[in-house]
Each structure stands twice: as C-alpha cells, then as structure tokens.
Amino acid sequence: MNLKELAKSLGVHASTVSRVLNPATRHMVGKEVAAKVLAAAARHNFTPNNVASSLRTRRSNIVGIVLPDISNPVFPPILLGIETELRKHGLVALLANGGEDPKQQRTVVDQLLARQVDALILATATRKDRLIDHCLSKNTVVVTINRGEDHGRVSSVMNDELLGMRLAFDHLVSLGHTEIVHIVGPQNLSTGYLRRAGFIQAAVANGWQKSKLNMVDCTAYTREAGRVACQTLLKTFPKTTAVLAGNDLVALGCYDVLLEKKIKCPRDMSIVGYNDMPFVDLVSPALTTVRIRHHEMGIQAAQLILRRIQQGQDGEAEIRLKPELVVRQSTRSPRKQD
C-alpha cells in the first residue's frame, strides 16, 4: 500500500496523510483525523518513502554531526540535546567521528554531504578552520558547537569561557590561594585560547601582574596530556597550591600524578576542572569544576539549524551560554606552611 492508497482508504487527501506522518507538520491536522491516519498506518505497517520525499522536496531531513572524539564524556549530553530538538521537528541526526586530523574530518564531511544531509553541526572547529571553507564552498548550512572559529562566518553555540575562568579563579582567590597555575589547553582551539585569556583577565582583575602569572601548556584535552602537564607543573612551579585545569580530563590527569607522588588533594593542592562532564562528582575527591550547559548547547545548535533550513532565516548567530561554578571537595584553603 502506498501513500495515495492509504489516503483513499481513509477518505482524505494524500497531503493530509503526508502531514500527519511528518512530526514537524502533524500539528496542521486535527487531532481526530491525525489519530485516524496514524492508526491506519500502524494497521497496514505503512512507512513513508523518504527517498521519494527527498527527491520531491530536495531535503533529506537529516543533520550530520561531526565530533572530534566520540568517546569523550562531554558529548553525550550535547548529542541528546541536538537529537531531542531535531526529533520534535521530524529530523534525525547522523553522527560521525571526525577525530582531530583535518584530512579525516574532510573525508567524514564529504561522506555526510554525499548522503544529502540538510546541514552540519561541527564540534571539531579550530580557530582557523579550512573545513569550514570547504563546507561553505558547498553552500552547506553549518553550525559550530562547543568550539568556534575566529572569523564568525558560521553560526556557533559556545560557552562563555571568559566568565567560566573568572568564576574558577575568583573561587580559588576567595579561599586564599596566591600560587595558582593554569594548565592551558591547545591554543589552536577557541576553548583553549579563550580560557587562557579568561585566566589572564581574571588574574589582572584581582590585582595580579600579568607578567608573573604561572601557566603550563597542555598538548591536548586528554587525561594523558594532563598527566604530562602536571609533571611539568610540579617541576617548574613547586610552590603551587592550586591548579586551574584546561578541562576535566586534564584535571583527572593531575589527580593521577598527585596520587603517584603522594600529594594530597585538596590538603596540599586544590584542583579545579572545567566542563562538569559526567561522573566527575564520583571521583575522589569529587571535582570542583565549571559547569557548561551541554544539553542546552545541543538544543540551541539544533534550533539554529531549524531556523535556517525550515524557516529560511538568513544571517549568522553567536550564542554564548553562561556557565556556573560547582564547588565540590577538590578545593580548600591552602595548607599553612610549617
């Protein structure tokens, strides 16, 4: 049974059946008629031919999502927000792991475009991203999420990194810390660049001299990179009493090193993470961190996509979500020296 036959059996127009079977347009049909159509479709095990619909409308109702690391615990809440919002409007998400290699990301994007996705959500953006050049050359609707690029050519949904670092720094200062080190994330990423800038701004606002700030570079947002950075920190700045890590995984790398060296957290050294990824409240000690609204970030990104492809809105938007500090057990006042 095809759509026209189903409509004829119900005594309604084929367009009515089509609207009912599309969650995004179902509200345009009366509840009684919609229930009748859905019941008949279920009874006849009928599903619409999306391929034929795509050829007719030139839309696939699919949004591609490219992640840098599918195993990173930060991304499930973001993906849930995206998928939930898209599903409300009859769209589905197609997920791909692009990694951090530009060539792999380009291959993944081309594979998604070959599947006629209506838009792309990129969590892989770097500050100077040629992949965005490539997407724009294909006239693809693009939204970056969590990270952004320097030129503002596409819409983006990001955390307010400057505010996040201010909250974390002020917390450590309020506890009495004067020997604070920031483990700096990769500077080719907006997150690393802006968090470093936020650390400097917060320190200067508290009366610290910019030239005397202590920072250690971290090559990646990974636990292993955090371990290496923490080892460097302990050698370079032995008087450190508090660490402001580039993200939660880096903070967990610090935990590993402190445990190995029998340095107690927070008695000997306070640690602040960044992200509030799942389960950092379950580590010991529970991690004080800057909470990013990841689920809301996903919702906002999906809404930007929907406004472009369903409502035809032009122009790029920059959405910055306010973070909050979550104080747990990994921070306290510095230990008094004997």
SVG drawing of the C-alpha trace seen along z (x, -y; Angstrom):
<svg xmlns="http://www.w3.org/2000/svg" viewBox="-14 -45 75 49">
<polyline fill="none" stroke="black" stroke-width="0.4" points="0.0,0.0 1.4,-3.4 0.5,-6.8 -2.2,-7.6 -3.9,-4.2 -3.8,-4.8 -5.3,-8.3 -8.1,-6.9 -9.0,-4.2 -9.4,-6.9 -11.3,-9.3 -8.7,-12.1 -6.3,-13.8 -2.8,-12.4 -1.3,-15.6 -3.2,-15.2 -1.6,-11.7 1.8,-13.2 1.4,-15.9 0.3,-13.5 3.2,-11.1 5.7,-14.0 6.0,-15.0 7.0,-18.5 3.7,-19.1 1.3,-16.9 0.0,-19.9 -1.5,-21.2 -4.1,-18.4 -6.9,-18.0 -6.3,-15.6 -9.1,-13.2 -8.0,-12.9 -4.4,-12.6 -5.2,-9.7 -7.2,-8.0 -4.3,-8.3 -1.7,-7.0 -3.9,-4.1 -4.4,-3.1 -0.7,-3.5 0.2,-1.2 -2.5,1.3 -1.1,1.6 2.5,1.4 2.9,-1.7 6.0,-3.9 6.5,-6.9 9.0,-6.7 11.6,-9.1 13.7,-8.8 10.8,-9.8 10.0,-12.7 13.7,-13.8 13.7,-13.9 10.5,-16.0 11.4,-18.5 15.2,-18.4 15.6,-17.8 16.6,-14.7 15.6,-15.8 19.0,-14.5 21.5,-16.7 25.1,-15.5 27.1,-15.9 30.9,-15.6 32.7,-15.0 36.4,-15.2 36.3,-12.3 33.2,-10.1 34.5,-8.6 34.7,-12.0 32.1,-12.0 31.3,-15.7 29.5,-14.9 26.5,-12.6 24.6,-15.4 25.2,-17.7 24.1,-14.9 21.0,-14.3 20.0,-18.0 20.5,-18.0 18.7,-14.8 15.7,-15.6 15.2,-19.0 15.6,-17.7 13.2,-14.8 10.4,-17.3 10.6,-18.7 10.8,-15.5 14.6,-15.5 17.1,-12.9 20.8,-13.1 23.6,-11.2 26.7,-11.0 30.3,-10.7 33.6,-10.7 36.0,-13.1 38.9,-12.9 41.4,-15.7 43.1,-15.1 41.9,-17.6 42.1,-15.1 39.9,-12.6 37.4,-15.4 37.3,-16.4 36.6,-12.7 33.9,-12.4 32.2,-15.6 32.3,-14.6 30.7,-11.3 27.9,-13.1 27.4,-15.5 27.2,-12.6 24.2,-11.4 22.5,-14.7 22.4,-16.0 20.5,-19.2 23.1,-20.8 26.1,-20.1 26.9,-20.6 30.6,-20.6 32.2,-20.1 35.6,-19.8 36.2,-23.5 39.6,-25.1 40.2,-28.8 41.4,-28.9 39.4,-26.0 39.7,-25.1 37.0,-22.6 34.5,-25.4 35.9,-26.9 35.1,-23.6 31.6,-23.4 30.8,-27.0 32.0,-26.3 29.4,-23.6 26.7,-26.0 26.1,-23.9 24.4,-25.2 26.9,-24.9 26.7,-25.5 29.8,-25.0 29.2,-23.8 31.4,-23.9 34.2,-25.3 34.3,-28.2 36.4,-29.8 38.0,-33.2 36.2,-34.7 32.5,-34.3 31.5,-33.1 29.0,-30.5 26.7,-30.3 28.0,-29.0 26.9,-27.9 29.6,-28.1 30.2,-28.5 31.2,-31.9 34.8,-30.9 35.9,-34.3 33.2,-34.1 33.9,-30.5 37.5,-31.2 36.6,-34.2 34.3,-32.1 37.0,-29.5 39.8,-32.0 37.8,-34.1 36.8,-30.9 40.5,-30.0 41.4,-33.6 38.5,-33.6 40.0,-30.5 43.3,-32.4 45.4,-30.9 48.2,-33.0 50.1,-30.3 47.7,-29.3 48.8,-27.7 46.6,-27.4 47.1,-24.3 46.5,-25.8 44.6,-23.9 45.6,-23.8 45.8,-27.3 44.5,-26.3 41.1,-25.7 38.8,-28.5 38.3,-26.8 42.0,-26.7 42.6,-30.2 39.6,-31.8 40.2,-30.0 43.8,-31.2 42.5,-34.8 39.9,-34.4 42.6,-33.3 44.7,-36.3 41.7,-38.7 40.6,-37.2 44.1,-37.5 44.6,-41.1 41.1,-42.0 42.3,-40.6 45.4,-42.8 47.9,-40.2 50.6,-41.2 50.2,-39.6 54.0,-39.1 54.1,-37.0 51.2,-34.6 52.1,-30.9 50.9,-28.7 51.8,-25.3 50.9,-24.2 48.9,-21.1 49.1,-19.5 45.6,-18.0 42.4,-17.8 43.1,-14.3 43.9,-12.6 47.3,-11.6 48.2,-15.1 47.0,-16.3 49.4,-13.9 52.4,-15.2 51.4,-18.8 51.0,-18.2 54.5,-16.6 55.9,-19.7 54.0,-21.9 55.4,-20.3 59.0,-20.7 58.5,-24.3 56.3,-25.7 56.9,-23.7 55.2,-26.2 51.8,-25.7 48.8,-25.4 46.0,-25.4 45.6,-24.2 43.1,-25.5 42.9,-22.8 42.0,-23.3 39.2,-20.7 38.0,-17.9 40.1,-15.2 43.2,-17.3 42.2,-17.6 41.9,-13.8 45.4,-13.5 46.5,-15.8 44.8,-13.5 46.8,-10.6 50.1,-12.4 49.3,-13.7 48.3,-10.2 51.6,-8.8 53.6,-11.4 51.5,-11.1 50.4,-14.8 47.0,-15.1 44.2,-16.9 42.9,-19.3 45.1,-19.4 48.3,-20.0 46.9,-21.1 43.5,-22.2 42.3,-21.3 39.5,-22.9 38.3,-21.3 36.3,-22.7 33.2,-21.1 31.5,-19.2 31.5,-16.1 29.5,-13.1 30.9,-11.2 33.4,-13.8 31.2,-14.1 32.0,-10.4 35.8,-10.6 37.7,-11.1 37.8,-13.8 34.7,-15.0 35.9,-17.5 35.2,-21.2 34.6,-22.4 33.0,-24.9 29.7,-23.5 28.9,-24.0 25.3,-23.7 26.0,-20.9 22.4,-19.7 21.2,-23.3 24.1,-23.8 22.8,-20.9 19.2,-22.3 20.4,-25.7 22.5,-24.3 19.6,-22.3 17.3,-25.4 19.8,-27.4 19.8,-24.7 16.0,-24.5 15.7,-28.3 17.9,-28.1 16.5,-25.1 12.9,-25.2 12.2,-28.9 14.7,-30.2 16.3,-32.7 19.5,-34.2 22.4,-35.6 24.8,-34.0 24.2,-33.9 26.6,-33.7 25.1,-32.1 27.2,-32.2 25.8,-30.2 26.6,-31.2 28.5,-28.6 28.3,-28.1 30.9,-27.0 30.2,-23.7 32.1,-23.6 32.8,-20.0 35.7,-18.5 38.8,-19.2 39.3,-22.7 40.0,-24.3 42.1,-27.0 45.9,-26.4 47.7,-24.5 49.7,-26.6 53.4,-26.0 55.2,-24.8"/>
</svg>
